[in-house]
Amino acid sequence: MANPLYARLQATAQRLIAKFGQVGVVTRITPPDNVLGGEPVTTPYPATLVPMAYEARYIDGTTIKTGDMQIYISSVGLAIEPTVGDVVTASGNDYAVIAGDPNKFDGITPVVFIVQGRTR
């Protein structure tokens, strides 16, 4: 059962991201069928998000590289859960999702999606 505390935290995160963030797009790229072939299918999902540069102390050159962005994506109204392989468009730049955290503290309610984006 969902904990009402996390629903309130989700609403707070959504409100802050809407106030200080921007409109962006999370694009899911589905590869072609292994048997039938074809072209990859790209599906865009509108999102409200906040891209932020990592602080220098977190950049280690391997896991987090210079230019990587920490992107907070509101989970409210987003039809998918951003994952590795997706592309996030923010501030006119495309970022490949390298890692993600859905922040489902109760296992059900995603409070906010935090992804690591790397310039494509």
C-alpha positions as CSV (number, residue, x, y, z in Angstrom):
1,M,0.0,0.0,0.0
2,A,1.3,3.4,-0.9
3,N,2.3,5.7,1.9
4,P,0.6,9.1,1.9
5,L,3.8,10.8,3.0
6,Y,5.4,9.9,-0.4
7,A,2.4,11.3,-2.3
8,R,2.9,14.6,-0.5
9,L,6.7,14.5,-1.2
10,Q,5.9,13.8,-4.9
11,A,3.5,16.8,-5.0
12,T,6.2,19.0,-3.4
13,A,8.8,17.9,-5.9
14,Q,6.4,18.5,-8.7
15,R,5.6,22.0,-7.5
16,L,9.3,22.9,-7.1
17,I,10.3,21.5,-10.5
18,A,7.4,23.3,-12.2
19,K,8.4,26.6,-10.5
20,F,12.1,26.5,-11.2
21,G,12.3,24.0,-14.1
22,Q,11.6,23.9,-17.7
23,V,9.7,21.9,-20.3
24,G,11.7,19.1,-21.8
25,V,11.3,15.7,-23.5
26,V,12.2,12.2,-22.5
27,T,12.5,10.1,-25.7
28,R,12.4,6.4,-25.6
29,I,14.1,4.6,-28.5
30,T,12.7,1.1,-29.1
31,P,15.1,-1.0,-31.2
32,P,13.8,-2.9,-34.2
33,D,12.4,-6.4,-33.9
34,N,15.1,-9.0,-34.0
35,V,13.1,-11.2,-36.4
36,L,11.2,-8.8,-38.6
37,G,13.8,-6.0,-38.6
38,G,12.7,-2.5,-39.4
39,E,13.6,0.9,-38.1
40,P,14.0,1.9,-34.4
41,V,10.9,3.6,-33.1
42,T,11.3,6.9,-31.1
43,T,8.5,7.9,-28.8
44,P,8.7,11.4,-27.2
45,Y,7.2,12.0,-23.7
46,P,6.8,15.6,-22.6
47,A,8.3,16.3,-19.1
48,T,9.0,19.0,-16.6
49,L,12.6,18.9,-15.5
50,V,15.6,20.7,-14.0
51,P,19.0,20.1,-15.4
52,M,21.9,20.9,-13.1
53,A,25.7,20.5,-13.6
54,Y,27.5,18.2,-11.1
55,E,29.6,19.9,-8.6
56,A,33.4,19.5,-9.2
57,R,33.8,17.3,-6.2
58,Y,31.6,14.6,-7.7
59,I,33.3,14.5,-11.1
60,D,35.7,11.6,-11.1
61,G,36.3,11.2,-14.8
62,T,35.0,7.6,-15.0
63,T,31.5,7.4,-13.5
64,I,30.7,11.1,-13.7
65,K,32.5,13.0,-16.4
66,T,32.9,16.7,-17.1
67,G,29.8,17.9,-18.9
68,D,27.5,15.3,-17.3
69,M,24.2,16.7,-16.0
70,Q,22.1,15.7,-13.0
71,I,18.5,16.0,-14.3
72,Y,15.6,16.1,-11.9
73,I,12.4,15.0,-13.8
74,S,8.9,15.3,-12.3
75,S,7.2,12.0,-12.0
76,V,3.8,13.5,-12.1
77,G,2.2,13.1,-15.5
78,L,5.2,11.3,-17.0
79,A,4.0,8.0,-18.7
80,I,7.3,6.3,-18.4
81,E,10.1,5.8,-15.9
82,P,13.3,7.2,-17.5
83,T,15.9,4.5,-17.8
84,V,19.3,3.8,-19.4
85,G,19.0,4.2,-23.2
86,D,16.5,7.0,-23.1
87,V,17.4,10.5,-24.3
88,V,16.5,13.7,-22.3
89,T,16.2,16.9,-24.2
90,A,16.7,20.0,-22.0
91,S,17.9,23.5,-22.7
92,G,18.2,22.6,-26.4
93,N,20.7,19.8,-25.7
94,D,20.2,16.0,-25.9
95,Y,21.5,13.9,-23.0
96,A,21.8,10.2,-23.1
97,V,20.6,8.6,-19.8
98,I,23.7,6.9,-18.2
99,A,22.2,6.1,-14.8
100,G,18.9,6.7,-13.1
101,D,17.2,6.7,-9.7
102,P,13.4,6.5,-9.5
103,N,13.3,7.4,-5.8
104,K,10.5,5.0,-5.0
105,F,11.1,5.0,-1.2
106,D,8.0,2.8,-0.5
107,G,8.5,0.7,-3.7
108,I,5.4,2.2,-5.3
109,T,5.3,6.0,-5.5
110,P,8.1,7.6,-7.6
111,V,8.8,10.9,-5.7
112,V,11.1,12.3,-8.5
113,F,13.2,10.8,-11.2
114,I,16.9,11.7,-11.0
115,V,19.0,10.8,-14.0
116,Q,22.6,11.3,-15.0
117,G,22.7,12.6,-18.5
118,R,25.7,12.7,-20.8
119,T,25.9,14.9,-24.0
120,R,25.3,12.8,-27.1
